[in-house]
Amino acid sequence: MKSKGIKKNVAVIGAGYTGLTVAYRLATKGYSVSLYERSDLLGGLVAGFDLDGIPLEKAYHFLYTTDKAAIDLAKELDVYDDLTFHDSSISTYYDGKLYPFMTPVDLLKFTPLSIVDRVRTGLVGLYLQKLTNWEPLTKVTALDWLTRYNGKRATEIIWTPLLKGKFDKYYDKVTMSWLWSRIHVRANSKETTQEKLGYFKGGFRVQTEAMARAIESAGGTIHLGVDIQKIVPAHDEADGRMTIVTDQESSTKTFDDVVATTPSHVLAQLTQEHPSMTSEYRTKLTSIDYIGAAVMIFSTKQEISDYYWHNINDDEVPFLVLLSKTALSGIESTGGRYIYYIGDYVTHDHRYFSMEKQDIMKEWKDGLRKMFAHFDEDQIVSEELFTFKNAQHIVDIGYEDKMPEYRTPVEGLYLANFSQIYPDDRGVNYAIKEGEMIAQMVMDDKNKKSQSK
Ligand SMILES: Cc1cc2nc3c(=O)[nH]c(=O)nc-3n(C[C@H](O)[C@H](O)[C@H](O)COP(=O)(O)OP(=O)(O)OC[C@H]3O[C@@H](n4cnc5c(N)ncnc54)[C@H](O)[C@@H]3O)c2cc1C
């Protein structure tokens, strides 16, 4: 048995925002922390890369003004001065035309819908923004609810393309509570009708690297490029409760506690040989479906569009969204280049996961040309494409019963990932909140245990 004075030894699996927050909080509270990440980069879905020497994220990210946990953490890490909020602008591309889509007046001018449908869409949006009792919405799919309340045509034109783009074949399974939360959070983040979105000068890595530095200064260790393959009981309990086996030859290490921030189904694989894992919990872990995403980033010398966000509601264009990062945060920090993101969510068996990057980018550039007659491929200076396997989970009817608990049946093993964030949608702010909450849970459990001795 360990004596009371010895620091608790904790492994954190995954160096996305959740894992980094857990590791940061525990390390700075005196725990001996080892953080393991299978990729060579910090940040998980928010990991950065450089395009023409410009620091960017592989997937587009922003913060809302109401993302308090992320803002507070930036202040604590002394990187708040790098977080700047900018005016956003939203448009919808439908039937070969781009429409502004930010204000009630924009909606009233959206001629593809009849005036009755426009007014109805505005009223439905307002109702969802004000609604606080979301629980009945967990029982109905977004598609059914919208068809009923917003009408068939408005649903087909406005909502179905967005649901299909975001959830692929699961588009008719997603609950209305998920969509309510997106609309509610977004609308309530605005102080005026002008939405403001936040971005770190130098990219989100400014914050993730600050956390990494703080973890290491507090004595924690960070192991990038290490894939955890198994969590098994420790041979000798004097060393701790669990052993984690990595992909590095014969590398194993024993810990008192392990916090997995991997997708749920990954934890099911990792604990296959652990005798305390129950079939009930494993069923929860494997019953949550995830889909992937593909994201293209490119730079141009000419501006293609001055909107920040372009929802694509047109079957002729083969992606969900086009974003201009520079329309949001300016071209001062990009050496005069315009930076664009194109994104789409797809199931794991989608051809994008086996296609050459160049071929996906070609299809998307063809789509871009349909949207903007003035766009020419030669305007692109640099381009990249990334795919993500576990980018979004499917929040379907009965989801609340599937959600795995934070404390797993294996004593000292915790799970914290975005599938447990509900009814809110996943996001950096929620990853930080969840990371803080799990770190506190680990500390509380330790205190309870030492008091009961
Ligand atoms: C296209 C896209 C756009 C988004 N835009 C926004 C946005 O604008 N604003 C916002 O707030 N949020 C946004 N999000 C959501 C946000 O990225 C996530 O909510 C957040 O990053 C989740 O962090 P996480 O640490 O929980 O998970 P992840 O970032 O997925 O981290 C989990 C980590 O675990 C690692 N891992 C998994 N298995 C193992 C293993 N066996 N061994 C070692 N390591 C392992 C993974 O490599 C990964 O790094 C977006 C997401 C996507 C996909």
The ligand as an SDF file (V2000), in Angstrom:
LIG
                    3D

 53 58  0  0  0  0  0  0  0  0999 V2000
  -14.4470   20.1560  -38.2570 C   0  0  0  0  0  0  0  0  0  0  0  0
  -14.5970   20.5360  -36.7990 C   0  0  0  0  0  0  0  0  0  0  0  0
  -14.8290   21.8600  -36.4700 C   0  0  0  0  0  0  0  0  0  0  0  0
  -14.9850   22.2300  -35.1280 C   0  0  0  0  0  0  0  0  0  0  0  0
  -15.1740   23.5400  -34.8300 N   0  0  0  0  0  0  0  0  0  0  0  0
  -15.2520   23.9310  -33.5520 C   0  0  0  0  0  0  0  0  0  0  0  0
  -15.3510   25.2960  -33.2130 C   0  0  0  0  0  0  0  0  0  0  0  0
  -15.3790   26.1640  -34.0900 O   0  0  0  0  0  0  0  0  0  0  0  0
  -15.4080   25.6310  -31.9090 N   0  0  0  0  0  0  0  0  0  0  0  0
  -15.3630   24.7010  -30.9060 C   0  0  0  0  0  0  0  0  0  0  0  0
  -15.4090   25.0750  -29.7270 O   0  0  0  0  0  0  0  0  0  0  0  0
  -15.2730   23.3820  -31.1930 N   0  0  0  0  0  0  0  0  0  0  0  0
  -15.2170   22.9680  -32.4730 C   0  0  0  0  0  0  0  0  0  0  0  0
  -15.0980   21.6400  -32.7830 N   0  0  0  0  0  0  0  0  0  0  0  0
  -15.1640   20.6690  -31.6890 C   0  0  0  0  0  0  0  0  0  0  0  0
  -13.8440   20.5460  -30.9130 C   0  0  0  0  0  0  0  0  0  0  0  0
  -12.7840   20.3090  -31.8090 O   0  0  0  0  0  0  0  0  0  0  0  0
  -13.9370   19.3860  -29.9320 C   0  0  0  0  0  0  0  0  0  0  0  0
  -15.0820   19.5150  -29.1250 O   0  0  0  0  0  0  0  0  0  0  0  0
  -12.7400   19.3230  -28.9860 C   0  0  0  0  0  0  0  0  0  0  0  0
  -11.5460   19.5270  -29.6830 O   0  0  0  0  0  0  0  0  0  0  0  0
  -12.7330   17.9490  -28.3340 C   0  0  0  0  0  0  0  0  0  0  0  0
  -11.5620   17.7780  -27.5650 O   0  0  0  0  0  0  0  0  0  0  0  0
  -11.2660   16.3770  -26.8930 P   0  0  0  0  0  0  0  0  0  0  0  0
   -9.9700   16.5030  -26.1850 O   0  0  0  0  0  0  0  0  0  0  0  0
  -12.4300   15.9300  -26.0890 O   0  0  0  0  0  0  0  0  0  0  0  0
  -11.1830   15.3330  -28.0890 O   0  0  0  0  0  0  0  0  0  0  0  0
  -10.0850   15.1740  -29.2180 P   0  0  0  0  0  0  0  0  0  0  0  0
   -9.6330   16.4820  -29.6800 O   0  0  0  0  0  0  0  0  0  0  0  0
  -10.6550   14.2130  -30.1950 O   0  0  0  0  0  0  0  0  0  0  0  0
   -8.8530   14.4970  -28.4400 O   0  0  0  0  0  0  0  0  0  0  0  0
   -8.7670   13.1180  -28.1600 C   0  0  0  0  0  0  0  0  0  0  0  0
   -7.3100   12.7380  -28.3290 C   0  0  0  0  0  0  0  0  0  0  0  0
   -7.1260   11.3790  -27.9250 O   0  0  0  0  0  0  0  0  0  0  0  0
   -6.1150   10.8420  -28.7440 C   0  0  0  0  0  0  0  0  0  0  0  0
   -6.1960    9.3710  -28.6770 N   0  0  0  0  0  0  0  0  0  0  0  0
   -7.2320    8.5900  -29.0640 C   0  0  0  0  0  0  0  0  0  0  0  0
   -6.9420    7.2850  -28.8370 N   0  0  0  0  0  0  0  0  0  0  0  0
   -5.7060    7.2590  -28.2910 C   0  0  0  0  0  0  0  0  0  0  0  0
   -4.8570    6.1890  -27.8360 C   0  0  0  0  0  0  0  0  0  0  0  0
   -5.2280    4.8910  -27.8880 N   0  0  0  0  0  0  0  0  0  0  0  0
   -3.6240    6.5050  -27.3380 N   0  0  0  0  0  0  0  0  0  0  0  0
   -3.2120    7.8140  -27.2700 C   0  0  0  0  0  0  0  0  0  0  0  0
   -3.9940    8.8500  -27.6830 N   0  0  0  0  0  0  0  0  0  0  0  0
   -5.2090    8.5720  -28.1830 C   0  0  0  0  0  0  0  0  0  0  0  0
   -6.4630   11.4000  -30.1160 C   0  0  0  0  0  0  0  0  0  0  0  0
   -5.3540   11.3110  -31.0120 O   0  0  0  0  0  0  0  0  0  0  0  0
   -6.8520   12.8320  -29.7680 C   0  0  0  0  0  0  0  0  0  0  0  0
   -5.7450   13.7110  -29.8600 O   0  0  0  0  0  0  0  0  0  0  0  0
  -14.9270   21.2450  -34.0960 C   0  0  0  0  0  0  0  0  0  0  0  0
  -14.6850   19.9140  -34.4480 C   0  0  0  0  0  0  0  0  0  0  0  0
  -14.5230   19.5580  -35.7780 C   0  0  0  0  0  0  0  0  0  0  0  0
  -14.2620   18.1330  -36.1380 C   0  0  0  0  0  0  0  0  0  0  0  0
  1  2  1  0
  2  3  1  0
  2 52  2  0
  3  4  2  0
  4  5  1  0
  4 50  1  0
  5  6  2  0
  6  7  1  0
  6 13  1  0
  7  8  2  0
  7  9  1  0
  9 10  1  0
 10 11  2  0
 10 12  1  0
 12 13  2  0
 13 14  1  0
 14 15  1  0
 14 50  1  0
 15 16  1  0
 16 17  1  0
 16 18  1  0
 18 19  1  0
 18 20  1  0
 20 21  1  0
 20 22  1  0
 22 23  1  0
 23 24  1  0
 24 25  2  0
 24 26  1  0
 24 27  1  0
 27 28  1  0
 28 29  2  0
 28 30  1  0
 28 31  1  0
 31 32  1  0
 32 33  1  0
 33 34  1  0
 33 48  1  0
 34 35  1  0
 35 36  1  0
 35 46  1  0
 36 37  1  0
 36 45  1  0
 37 38  2  0
 38 39  1  0
 39 40  1  0
 39 45  2  0
 40 41  1  0
 40 42  2  0
 42 43  1  0
 43 44  2  0
 44 45  1  0
 46 47  1  0
 46 48  1  0
 48 49  1  0
 50 51  2  0
 51 52  1  0
 52 53  1  0
M  END
$$$$
